[in-house]
């Protein structure tokens, strides 16, 4: 069993039939979907990920729109990096706005990661992604370059067309490279205050648990108890 499967296996006992659960994107979530199906758990799933939705439907799992529920029992997601203060950075999928909505709606929002992604403090090796209203894109791009801790930025390009990527919300994505010494809370606050920014891919106040798996063991970190289980 590889580390990603170990992550999913550690997450599985948290799920009970009758729950509404949120699932993000990524290969670890795919393992969890397979395990939910194999254990015949009767759950309702919400997800912002097209790939996750398709995988769930192929397994015969019930999927509903996020807008059709008001409360989520439990949500699982991956990330590019998460630190000991439960600050996380996501950048790959560009679906962070709905992922953060699901995280906020969930009673428990659990990141499942391998030990290479768990660090003492976020290093900003990956860009902070901004979802930006198209009407404000030029303004936002110029405005955030005024911050001294922004080292560069790049418009997220579509792999399937000649031009900028457009989100399911009709917005555009801006990848922002941040100096590694910056505080995630302050970075999120300043970037999100720029008019036209819908949200950032920094998750600074929604992570309740982190399941960290390695080849040797699996550890759960909790903000609810302040201790390692």
ROVOVEX-253995 format. One record per residue: residue number from 0; residue in three letters; x, y, z of N, C-alpha, C in turn. Coordinates in Angstrom, 3 decimals. Example, Ala and Ser with C-alpha at 12.3 -4.5 7.8 and 13.67 -1.06 7.14 Angstrom:
<sites>
num|residuo|n.X|n.Y|n.Z|ca.X|ca.Y|ca.Z|c.X|c.Y|c.Z
0|ALA|13.190|-5.690|7.800|12.300|-4.500|7.800|13.200|-3.300|7.800
1|SER|12.850|-2.250|7.080|13.670|-1.060|7.140|12.900|0.030|7.870
</sites>
This chain:
<sites>
num|residuo|n.X|n.Y|n.Z|ca.X|ca.Y|ca.Z|c.X|c.Y|c.Z
0|UNK|0.847|-1.205|0.000|0.000|0.000|0.000|0.880|1.252|0.000
1|UNK|0.619|2.160|-0.955|1.415|3.385|-0.980|0.882|4.388|0.035
2|UNK|1.590|5.505|0.170|1.266|6.473|1.213|-0.101|7.101|0.985
3|UNK|-0.452|7.361|-0.257|-1.753|7.967|-0.538|-2.893|7.027|-0.163
4|UNK|-2.700|5.742|-0.404|-3.698|4.775|0.032|-3.792|4.723|1.549
5|UNK|-2.650|4.864|2.229|-2.657|4.894|3.689|-3.436|6.089|4.208
6|UNK|-3.303|7.233|3.540|-4.071|8.425|3.910|-5.568|8.139|3.824
7|UNK|-5.975|7.572|2.701|-7.391|7.274|2.488|-7.887|6.248|3.495
8|UNK|-7.082|5.232|3.764|-7.467|4.198|4.718|-7.660|4.788|6.118
9|UNK|-6.825|5.768|6.483|-6.960|6.418|7.790|-8.201|7.295|7.862
10|UNK|-8.632|7.823|6.712|-9.808|8.690|6.680|-11.106|7.906|6.718
11|UNK|-11.088|6.696|6.196|-12.312|5.917|6.030|-13.113|5.720|7.318
12|UNK|-12.505|5.406|8.474|-13.293|5.177|9.691|-14.068|6.398|10.184
13|UNK|-13.734|7.568|9.691|-14.446|8.775|10.088|-15.821|8.850|9.424
14|UNK|-16.008|8.121|8.354|-17.221|8.227|7.544|-18.253|7.202|7.997
15|UNK|-19.499|7.669|8.170|-20.599|6.793|8.545|-21.736|6.939|7.538
16|UNK|-22.460|5.856|7.324|-23.630|5.916|6.449|-24.612|6.958|6.966
17|UNK|-25.227|7.683|6.040|-26.164|8.742|6.387|-25.545|10.123|6.398
18|UNK|-24.224|10.187|6.319|-23.540|11.480|6.339|-23.609|12.172|4.984
19|UNK|-23.545|13.498|5.032|-23.244|14.297|3.849|-21.788|14.679|3.954
20|UNK|-20.989|14.295|2.964|-19.559|14.547|3.045|-19.084|15.350|1.833
21|UNK|-18.072|16.165|2.069|-17.443|16.911|0.988|-16.155|16.227|0.580
22|UNK|-15.900|16.176|-0.711|-14.668|15.601|-1.227|-14.025|16.584|-2.192
23|UNK|-12.739|16.823|-2.002|-12.003|17.687|-2.915|-11.490|16.892|-4.109
24|UNK|-10.398|17.358|-4.687|-9.822|16.677|-5.831|-8.514|16.002|-5.474
25|UNK|-7.943|15.298|-6.440|-6.644|14.680|-6.240|-6.697|13.168|-6.146
26|UNK|-5.535|12.545|-6.282|-5.448|11.090|-6.338|-5.752|10.420|-5.002
27|UNK|-5.426|11.083|-3.895|-5.752|10.496|-2.587|-7.256|10.391|-2.408
28|UNK|-7.982|11.393|-2.858|-9.447|11.360|-2.786|-9.991|10.230|-3.652
29|UNK|-9.331|9.941|-4.770|-9.772|8.836|-5.622|-9.691|7.503|-4.876
30|UNK|-8.630|7.329|-4.092|-8.525|6.121|-3.267|-9.663|6.061|-2.252
31|UNK|-9.994|7.201|-1.666|-11.062|7.233|-0.665|-12.412|6.895|-1.299
32|UNK|-12.654|7.386|-2.494|-13.898|7.058|-3.216|-14.012|5.548|-3.414
33|UNK|-12.923|4.925|-3.820|-12.928|3.474|-4.019|-13.264|2.745|-2.722
34|UNK|-12.741|3.246|-1.612|-12.978|2.591|-0.326|-14.410|2.812|0.164
35|UNK|-14.960|3.994|-0.078|-16.362|4.250|0.277|-17.270|3.284|-0.484
36|UNK|-16.981|3.107|-1.754|-17.762|2.185|-2.586|-17.606|0.742|-2.107
37|UNK|-16.359|0.330|-1.856|-16.098|-1.051|-1.468|-16.755|-1.408|-0.131
38|UNK|-16.878|-0.406|0.753|-17.477|-0.647|2.068|-18.978|-0.362|2.090
39|UNK|-19.538|-0.050|0.927|-20.976|0.141|0.754|-21.538|1.178|1.735
40|UNK|-20.811|2.277|1.892|-21.282|3.350|2.764|-22.311|4.201|2.026
41|UNK|-23.445|4.425|2.648|-24.541|5.183|2.041|-24.397|6.647|2.426
42|UNK|-23.687|7.397|1.607|-23.417|8.799|1.904|-23.878|9.671|0.749
43|UNK|-24.049|10.958|1.049|-24.328|11.973|0.036|-23.070|12.811|-0.120
44|UNK|-22.645|13.020|-1.342|-21.365|13.678|-1.592|-21.569|15.005|-2.307
45|UNK|-20.834|16.018|-1.857|-20.719|17.281|-2.580|-19.253|17.469|-2.941
46|UNK|-19.000|17.988|-4.116|-17.620|18.178|-4.549|-17.542|19.301|-5.586
47|UNK|-16.470|20.097|-5.550|-16.255|21.097|-6.598|-15.446|20.548|-7.763
48|UNK|-15.000|19.297|-7.641|-14.100|18.711|-8.632|-14.858|17.894|-9.662
49|UNK|-14.665|18.200|-10.930|-15.293|17.442|-12.011|-14.803|15.997|-11.997
50|UNK|-13.504|15.798|-11.788|-12.930|14.454|-11.787|-13.485|13.631|-10.631
51|UNK|-13.587|14.251|-9.453|-14.140|13.554|-8.293|-15.607|13.211|-8.512
52|UNK|-16.354|14.153|-9.041|-17.773|13.912|-9.312|-17.951|12.724|-10.262
53|UNK|-17.180|12.722|-11.322|-17.283|11.637|-12.297|-16.935|10.291|-11.677
54|UNK|-15.875|10.270|-10.854|-15.464|9.025|-10.211|-16.538|8.518|-9.257
55|UNK|-17.172|9.439|-8.520|-18.246|9.050|-7.602|-19.432|8.472|-8.361
56|UNK|-19.828|9.126|-9.431|-20.976|8.662|-10.207|-20.698|7.312|-10.857
57|UNK|-19.465|7.111|-11.301|-19.097|5.831|-11.898|-19.199|4.698|-10.889
58|UNK|-19.002|5.019|-9.607|-19.111|4.017|-8.538|-20.545|3.908|-8.004
59|UNK|-21.455|4.683|-8.562|-22.843|4.628|-8.127|-23.117|5.388|-6.840
60|UNK|-22.225|6.310|-6.467|-22.407|7.098|-5.251|-23.296|8.307|-5.535
61|UNK|-24.029|8.738|-4.519|-24.963|9.857|-4.656|-24.197|11.176|-4.568
62|UNK|-24.348|12.017|-5.596|-23.681|13.319|-5.632|-24.729|14.401|-5.823
63|UNK|-24.660|15.457|-5.008|-25.575|16.590|-5.143|-24.757|17.874|-5.267
64|UNK|-25.405|18.942|-5.694|-24.738|20.236|-5.810|-24.500|20.835|-4.426
65|UNK|-23.411|21.557|-4.304|-23.104|22.217|-3.035|-24.241|23.144|-2.618
66|UNK|-24.849|23.809|-3.581|-25.933|24.740|-3.283|-27.209|24.085|-2.792
67|UNK|-27.276|22.755|-2.860|-28.476|22.043|-2.420|-28.417|21.619|-0.955
68|UNK|-27.284|21.868|-0.281|-27.164|21.498|1.129|-26.773|22.734|1.939
69|UNK|-27.129|22.705|3.224|-26.784|23.836|4.099|-25.753|23.465|5.147
70|UNK|-25.513|22.158|5.309|-24.560|21.691|6.313|-23.910|20.407|5.812
71|UNK|-22.618|20.293|6.062|-21.858|19.117|5.664|-21.259|18.499|6.921
72|UNK|-21.452|17.193|7.092|-20.967|16.533|8.295|-19.446|16.489|8.359
73|UNK|-18.840|16.258|7.217|-17.409|15.975|7.192|-16.892|16.227|5.790
74|UNK|-15.736|16.859|5.681|-15.163|17.091|4.356|-13.691|16.705|4.360
75|UNK|-13.277|16.039|3.286|-11.880|15.644|3.110|-11.315|16.332|1.874
76|UNK|-10.047|16.699|1.981|-9.413|17.387|0.872|-7.912|17.169|0.949
77|UNK|-7.232|17.450|-0.140|-5.779|17.459|-0.155|-5.283|18.884|-0.248
78|UNK|-3.989|19.053|-0.347|-3.419|20.400|-0.497|-1.992|20.269|-1.004
79|UNK|-1.400|21.402|-1.370|0.000|21.397|-1.781|0.924|21.381|-0.572
80|UNK|0.479|22.049|0.497|1.290|22.103|1.712|0.416|22.557|2.871
81|UNK|0.675|22.015|4.073|-0.019|22.442|5.281|0.997|22.457|6.414
82|UNK|0.837|23.419|7.323|1.833|23.526|8.392|1.248|23.198|9.765
83|UNK|2.092|23.281|10.769|1.709|22.884|12.120|0.683|23.819|12.740
84|UNK|0.485|24.980|12.141|-0.546|25.908|12.617|-1.872|25.704|11.879
85|UNK|-1.927|24.654|11.064|-3.119|24.307|10.273|-3.426|25.350|9.201
86|UNK|-2.379|26.000|8.716|-2.505|26.876|7.551|-2.142|26.063|6.321
87|UNK|-2.992|26.112|5.316|-2.781|25.288|4.122|-2.768|26.140|2.866
88|UNK|-2.045|25.650|1.872|-1.981|26.305|0.568|-2.389|25.304|-0.499
89|UNK|-3.345|25.709|-1.329|-3.811|24.900|-2.448|-3.619|25.741|-3.705
90|UNK|-3.202|25.093|-4.784|-3.020|25.893|-5.992|-3.333|25.156|-7.279
91|UNK|-3.206|23.835|-7.278|-3.252|23.110|-8.542|-4.564|23.189|-9.297
92|UNK|-5.671|22.870|-8.639|-6.926|22.702|-9.360|-7.662|23.978|-9.709
93|UNK|-7.364|25.065|-9.023|-8.058|26.323|-9.300|-9.514|26.327|-8.888
94|UNK|-9.900|25.425|-7.968|-11.294|25.338|-7.513|-11.392|25.686|-6.025
95|UNK|-10.440|26.493|-5.568|-10.331|26.752|-4.127|-11.516|27.525|-3.552
96|UNK|-12.183|28.343|-4.356|-13.295|29.134|-3.821|-14.412|28.230|-3.319
97|UNK|-14.810|27.251|-4.131|-15.862|26.331|-3.682|-15.329|25.357|-2.643
98|UNK|-14.054|24.971|-2.766|-13.462|24.106|-1.742|-13.515|24.777|-0.374
99|UNK|-13.241|26.067|-0.338|-13.271|26.782|0.937|-14.694|26.951|1.450
100|UNK|-15.649|27.108|0.538|-17.050|27.155|0.932|-17.446|25.839|1.589
101|UNK|-17.089|24.731|0.970|-17.390|23.415|1.539|-16.712|23.244|2.887
102|UNK|-15.471|23.699|2.994|-14.751|23.617|4.268|-15.474|24.388|5.366
103|UNK|-16.000|25.544|5.019|-16.710|26.380|5.990|-18.031|25.757|6.396
104|UNK|-18.700|25.097|5.467|-19.984|24.458|5.745|-19.839|23.176|6.565
105|UNK|-18.634|22.600|6.562|-18.420|21.308|7.198|-18.186|21.440|8.699
106|UNK|-18.728|20.484|9.443|-18.465|20.428|10.888|-16.984|20.153|11.147
107|UNK|-16.399|19.300|10.293|-14.974|18.999|10.373|-14.398|19.012|8.961
108|UNK|-13.314|19.743|8.791|-12.639|19.820|7.498|-11.260|19.209|7.668
109|UNK|-11.059|18.074|7.015|-9.882|17.242|7.250|-9.003|17.207|6.013
110|UNK|-7.751|17.617|6.158|-6.787|17.488|5.075|-6.082|16.142|5.205
111|UNK|-5.977|15.412|4.108|-5.285|14.120|4.111|-4.076|14.248|3.197
112|UNK|-2.879|14.120|3.784|-1.645|14.400|3.054|-0.568|13.381|3.415
113|UNK|0.416|13.248|2.536|1.596|12.477|2.900|2.567|13.393|3.635
114|UNK|3.527|12.818|4.318|4.383|13.589|5.221|5.259|14.611|4.509
115|UNK|5.442|14.496|3.191|6.247|15.482|2.471|5.548|16.833|2.381
116|UNK|4.219|16.838|2.576|3.447|18.087|2.471|3.184|18.744|3.825
117|UNK|3.614|18.098|4.901|3.385|18.624|6.246|4.668|19.273|6.741
118|UNK|4.622|20.593|6.999|5.831|21.356|7.332|5.605|22.190|8.592
119|UNK|6.690|22.667|9.145|6.604|23.513|10.336|5.904|24.830|10.018
120|UNK|6.240|25.395|8.870|5.671|26.683|8.452|5.589|26.691|6.930
121|UNK|4.509|27.234|6.383|4.359|27.290|4.926|5.570|27.971|4.293
122|UNK|6.061|27.374|3.219|7.255|27.899|2.550|6.929|28.649|1.264
123|UNK|5.674|28.606|0.831|5.241|29.258|-0.407|6.044|28.781|-1.613
124|UNK|6.358|27.481|-1.614|6.990|26.888|-2.796|6.022|26.857|-3.974
125|UNK|4.728|26.894|-3.674|3.690|26.919|-4.706|3.035|28.302|-4.709
126|UNK|2.463|28.714|-5.821|1.832|30.034|-5.869|0.548|30.101|-5.056
127|UNK|0.257|31.291|-4.557|-1.067|31.586|-4.013|-1.950|31.945|-5.203
128|UNK|-3.080|31.272|-5.319|-3.943|31.491|-6.478|-5.086|32.425|-6.097
129|UNK|-5.327|33.409|-6.930|-6.449|34.322|-6.738|-7.499|34.040|-7.796
130|UNK|-8.740|33.898|-7.365|-9.846|33.905|-8.323|-10.313|35.347|-8.419
131|UNK|-10.341|35.868|-9.627|-10.536|37.310|-9.834|-11.678|37.553|-10.814
132|UNK|-12.528|38.519|-10.494|-13.571|38.932|-11.427|-12.922|39.420|-12.728
133|UNK|-13.424|39.002|-13.881|-12.781|39.395|-15.143|-12.730|40.902|-15.346
134|UNK|-13.747|41.613|-14.857|-13.773|43.071|-15.016|-12.663|43.754|-14.205
135|UNK|-12.166|43.063|-13.175|-11.166|43.664|-12.283|-9.772|43.110|-12.514
136|UNK|-9.603|42.278|-13.551|-8.357|41.540|-13.672|-7.142|42.435|-13.859
137|UNK|-7.229|43.431|-14.716|-6.099|44.332|-14.940|-5.798|45.134|-13.681
138|UNK|-6.845|45.628|-13.032|-6.666|46.397|-11.799|-5.992|45.556|-10.722
139|UNK|-6.509|44.326|-10.500|-5.955|43.454|-9.467|-4.500|43.112|-9.775
140|UNK|-4.219|42.788|-11.025|-2.855|42.427|-11.418|-1.867|43.544|-11.105
141|UNK|-2.262|44.786|-11.371|-1.377|45.920|-11.100|-1.299|46.228|-9.606
142|UNK|-2.432|46.110|-8.922|-2.487|46.460|-7.510|-1.603|45.561|-6.658
143|UNK|-1.662|44.247|-6.886|-0.923|43.349|-5.998|0.584|43.396|-6.251
144|UNK|0.975|43.923|-7.391|2.417|44.085|-7.628|3.018|45.170|-6.744
145|UNK|2.177|45.957|-6.090|2.663|46.985|-5.170|3.139|46.392|-3.846
146|UNK|2.695|45.157|-3.558|3.130|44.533|-2.310|4.584|44.091|-2.453
147|UNK|5.457|44.473|-1.517|6.878|44.126|-1.656|7.166|42.640|-1.532
148|UNK|6.246|41.888|-0.939|6.469|40.446|-0.756|5.946|39.614|-1.932
149|UNK|5.381|40.261|-2.943|4.992|39.567|-4.171|6.178|39.600|-5.121
150|UNK|6.734|38.423|-5.420|7.930|38.377|-6.256|7.611|38.269|-7.745
151|UNK|6.474|37.656|-8.084|6.045|37.591|-9.484|4.602|37.114|-9.540
152|UNK|3.984|37.259|-10.691|2.634|36.752|-10.892|2.454|36.330|-12.335
153|UNK|1.497|35.428|-12.527|1.270|34.898|-13.866|-0.200|34.557|-14.031
154|UNK|-0.744|34.888|-15.187|-2.117|34.535|-15.508|-2.184|33.029|-15.755
155|UNK|-3.128|32.345|-15.110|-3.288|30.910|-15.333|-3.839|30.682|-16.738
156|UNK|-3.119|29.890|-17.519|-3.496|29.637|-18.900|-4.285|28.332|-19.014
157|UNK|-5.191|28.280|-19.963|-5.951|27.072|-20.227|-5.115|26.095|-21.048
158|UNK|-5.180|24.819|-20.686|-4.448|23.807|-21.432|-5.180|23.393|-22.700
159|UNK|-6.464|23.725|-22.766|-7.292|23.244|-23.875|-7.704|24.335|-24.857
160|UNK|-7.268|25.558|-24.607|-7.607|26.641|-25.523|-6.503|27.683|-25.491
161|UNK|-6.535|28.556|-26.447|-5.516|29.595|-26.560|-5.965|30.819|-25.771
162|UNK|-5.603|30.853|-24.499|-6.003|31.994|-23.683|-6.036|31.657|-22.207
163|UNK|-6.523|32.607|-21.429|-6.559|32.460|-19.979|-7.617|31.447|-19.557
164|UNK|-7.346|30.763|-18.457|-8.301|29.815|-17.905|-9.494|30.563|-17.305
165|UNK|-10.688|30.081|-17.560|-11.906|30.641|-16.988|-12.496|29.604|-16.038
166|UNK|-12.796|30.005|-14.797|-13.330|29.082|-13.808|-14.806|28.804|-14.096
167|UNK|-15.366|27.837|-13.361|-16.788|27.529|-13.528|-17.652|28.712|-13.123
168|UNK|-17.099|29.640|-12.351|-17.827|30.842|-11.948|-17.677|31.975|-12.956
169|UNK|-16.946|31.705|-14.047|-16.752|32.730|-15.070|-15.632|33.709|-14.743
170|UNK|-14.804|33.364|-13.764|-13.719|34.242|-13.347|-12.378|33.742|-13.876
171|UNK|-11.330|34.506|-13.596|-9.993|34.141|-14.048|-9.096|33.880|-12.848
172|UNK|-7.989|33.195|-13.104|-7.065|32.815|-12.036|-5.722|33.504|-12.227
173|UNK|-5.173|33.955|-11.116|-3.880|34.618|-11.117|-2.978|33.905|-10.118
174|UNK|-1.845|33.374|-10.590|-0.880|32.699|-9.726|0.126|33.720|-9.203
175|UNK|0.198|33.819|-7.881|1.040|34.834|-7.243|2.151|34.152|-6.455
176|UNK|3.389|34.467|-6.790|4.534|33.933|-6.048|4.851|34.884|-4.898
177|UNK|4.868|34.320|-3.695|5.032|35.106|-2.475|6.371|34.781|-1.832
178|UNK|6.998|35.781|-1.248|8.269|35.581|-0.545|8.082|34.553|0.568
179|UNK|8.997|33.604|0.718|8.792|32.493|1.651|8.703|32.854|3.123
180|UNK|9.128|34.039|3.511|9.124|34.396|4.939|7.811|35.016|5.399
181|UNK|6.855|35.194|4.505|5.629|35.912|4.850|4.674|35.066|5.698
182|UNK|3.844|35.773|6.466|2.842|35.120|7.308|1.591|34.835|6.476
183|UNK|1.114|33.588|6.458|-0.033|33.237|5.614|-1.295|34.027|5.934
184|UNK|-1.548|34.295|7.205|-2.757|35.033|7.575|-2.720|36.441|6.994
185|UNK|-1.566|37.085|7.101|-1.444|38.447|6.592|-1.502|38.478|5.069
186|UNK|-0.879|37.492|4.424|-0.925|37.418|2.962|-2.367|37.263|2.491
187|UNK|-3.080|36.320|3.103|-4.485|36.123|2.728|-5.298|37.391|2.956
188|UNK|-5.095|38.024|4.099|-5.871|39.229|4.423|-5.627|40.333|3.396
189|UNK|-4.368|40.593|3.095|-4.072|41.702|2.186|-4.534|41.414|0.764
190|UNK|-4.339|40.193|0.294|-4.758|39.870|-1.063|-6.277|39.881|-1.195
191|UNK|-6.966|39.368|-0.192|-8.425|39.292|-0.277|-9.084|40.656|-0.124
192|UNK|-8.345|41.642|0.381|-8.888|42.988|0.528|-8.878|43.777|-0.782
193|UNK|-8.149|43.288|-1.774|-8.112|43.978|-3.066|-9.444|43.766|-3.765
194|UNK|-10.103|44.861|-4.110|-11.420|44.772|-4.740|-11.335|44.004|-6.058
195|UNK|-12.212|43.025|-6.200|-12.218|42.200|-7.393|-11.684|40.806|-7.165
196|UNK|-10.973|40.595|-6.029|-10.501|39.253|-5.673|-11.647|38.510|-4.999
197|UNK|-12.043|37.387|-5.575|-13.129|36.589|-5.004|-12.633|35.841|-3.780
198|UNK|-11.487|35.156|-3.904|-10.887|34.460|-2.771|-9.479|34.048|-3.137
199|UNK|-8.696|33.698|-2.107|-7.337|33.201|-2.314|-7.293|31.713|-1.994
200|UNK|-6.227|31.061|-2.418|-6.088|29.626|-2.174|-5.362|29.325|-0.867
201|UNK|-5.248|30.326|0.004|-4.734|30.115|1.357|-5.895|29.772|2.280
202|UNK|-5.790|28.668|2.983|-6.809|28.227|3.943|-6.227|28.433|5.340
203|UNK|-6.594|29.531|5.977|-5.949|29.893|7.242|-6.824|29.697|8.472
204|UNK|-8.123|29.401|8.295|-8.985|29.340|9.477|-10.075|28.273|9.380
205|UNK|-9.927|27.293|8.501|-11.001|26.309|8.315|-10.569|24.865|8.568
206|UNK|-9.270|24.601|8.603|-8.790|23.225|8.777|-8.950|22.807|10.238
207|UNK|-9.708|21.739|10.484|-9.884|21.253|11.857|-8.985|20.070|12.172
208|UNK|-8.654|19.259|11.161|-7.809|18.093|11.371|-6.883|17.895|10.173
209|UNK|-5.741|17.273|10.447|-4.808|16.892|9.386|-4.425|15.438|9.614
210|UNK|-4.664|14.601|8.615|-4.197|13.215|8.653|-2.922|13.146|7.834
211|UNK|-1.808|12.830|8.503|-0.507|12.785|7.847|-0.018|11.345|7.825
212|UNK|0.187|10.821|6.636|0.641|9.439|6.497|2.062|9.404|5.946
213|UNK|2.837|8.450|6.443|4.170|8.179|5.919|4.290|6.675|5.717
214|UNK|5.449|6.241|5.274|5.648|4.805|5.103|5.679|4.089|6.453
215|UNK|5.887|4.863|7.528|6.051|4.258|8.858|4.769|4.279|9.685
216|UNK|4.023|5.379|9.632|2.831|5.476|10.475|1.874|6.540|9.936
217|UNK|0.762|6.711|10.640|-0.224|7.735|10.311|-0.559|8.498|11.586
218|UNK|-0.526|9.822|11.510|-0.766|10.671|12.673|-1.886|11.650|12.350
219|UNK|-2.774|11.902|13.335|-3.850|12.872|13.174|-3.570|14.067|14.066
220|UNK|-3.564|15.257|13.476|-3.399|16.496|14.225|-4.740|17.201|14.284
221|UNK|-5.103|17.695|15.473|-6.425|18.277|15.664|-6.343|19.667|16.265
222|UNK|-7.117|20.598|15.697|-7.223|21.911|16.308|-8.265|21.921|17.418
223|UNK|-9.126|20.911|17.435|-10.198|20.858|18.433|-9.645|20.554|19.811
224|UNK|-8.641|19.711|19.892|-8.093|19.327|21.195|-6.734|19.957|21.454
225|UNK|-6.106|20.459|20.387|-4.781|21.042|20.550|-3.699|20.010|20.799
226|UNK|-3.959|18.761|20.482|-2.957|17.733|20.734|-2.947|16.724|19.589
227|UNK|-1.912|15.938|19.567|-1.770|14.910|18.542|-2.427|13.642|19.024
228|UNK|-3.237|13.012|18.168|-3.877|11.744|18.496|-3.124|10.607|17.833
</sites>
